[in-house]
Amino acid sequence: MAAGRVIAGLCVALVLAGCDELRRRDRAPDGRPLEEFTAQQIFERGEYELSQKDPEEAAFFFGEIERLYPYSDWAKRALIMQAFAYHQDKDYENARSAAQRFIDFYPADDDAAYAQYLLALSYYDQIELVGRDQGLTFQALQALRAVIERYPDSEYARSAILKFDLAFDHLAGKEMEIGRYYLKRDHFGAAINRFRVVVEDFQTTSHTAEALHRLVEAYLSLGLVEEAQTAGAVLGYNYQSSDWYEDSYKLLTGQGLEPKVFDNNWLGQVYRQMVRGQWL
């Protein structure tokens, strides 16, 4: 009997909680439906929910303005706030949807730059550890580039540039991780392909020096000494004070070799581009 009373009590509590949620969402505290309130009043309710650290609830009220007053100036303001609230709630898919609707409906509005920035953040903030799939990183780069190119004078452009560089570095880190994996298992050809991508496509990232050193290791393991020497030379010209160059220099000299450029390989072309500035 006691157990039955507890279960019954829990059921009643759940029903009451559901009713309270319905009142909280569809009606004001005094019981009136939202349709009886102005757009401004509902907007202020959304702002209040944000101040109470309840972005999910705030997004609901901002969305109600779009539903009840679809062509008003408040609807426009509510839409960008809804995108913000969804992002605060880490509901990135809905944040993207709301931000994209704002860009589509109000492309010339002053808040369009912020909408584009929120859209980019909805990808950027989901970038996982370097070992995970990098599809979101590519999407973040595209969205951040849109901020930089479409709104270069906006207050969000500088932040977008910084995040773009970090995301770009993230992609290079992915290539390096895979390359190291292959190198440790003596799959030298596969490792070289990954390190080559970093050297050719991600030269401005923090991973280039290590990629060149790993190329020295891989090429020496294959007996391709000219390629190894050229990689060491490129590394020396660009990162002579780094530990990576010191390690490569020891590897080469330990086999009676020295860093030296040979033009008959792809690294010779990299040397001409990176050191001499000869692109043709």
C-alpha angles and dihedrals in degrees: 000000000000091000090049092053090050092051091046090049091051091050092051090048091051092049092049091048089052091050091048090051090051092052091045093052106033100030143037120251089266091057099254116138118248091247088074093060129082122247089250092054092050090046090054089050089056091050089050091053089051090052088052090055093249104125093163090060091043091054089054094055093044088051091051090059089056089051099044100034103025099164100038129108086243090060090056092049091045093052095059089044090051090054089050093048093049090050091050087053090051089240090140098170093057090041089057092046094052093044092049091050090053091051091048095047100036109025094154096046120116090241094055090092090054091047090053090048091050089050090053092047090053087065098034095052090055096056104128133208114308092257095061131086112296101208092109090051091058090048091049090052092051093048093045090049088054090056091049096046101038099038106027093152096048124108089246098058096081093050090046091053092052092048091045090056091048093049090047089051088049092058091050088051089056091054090048093051092052091044092053090049091056093042093055089053093049093248089139099167093053091045092051091053091056095045090047090057089055093049095046103034105025103039093138095057130094092251101067097091093052091045090057091048091050089051089056089052094047096045093048089051089055093045092245094139099167091055090046092050092048092050088051091050093051089048091050095050093050106028106021094145094051127104088235091064091046090053093047092048090054091049093051099043090045087066094043093261135119136204105276135157120242115186097205096084139057092262089060088061090048088052092052091050101041100037107025099028091231106148099168 
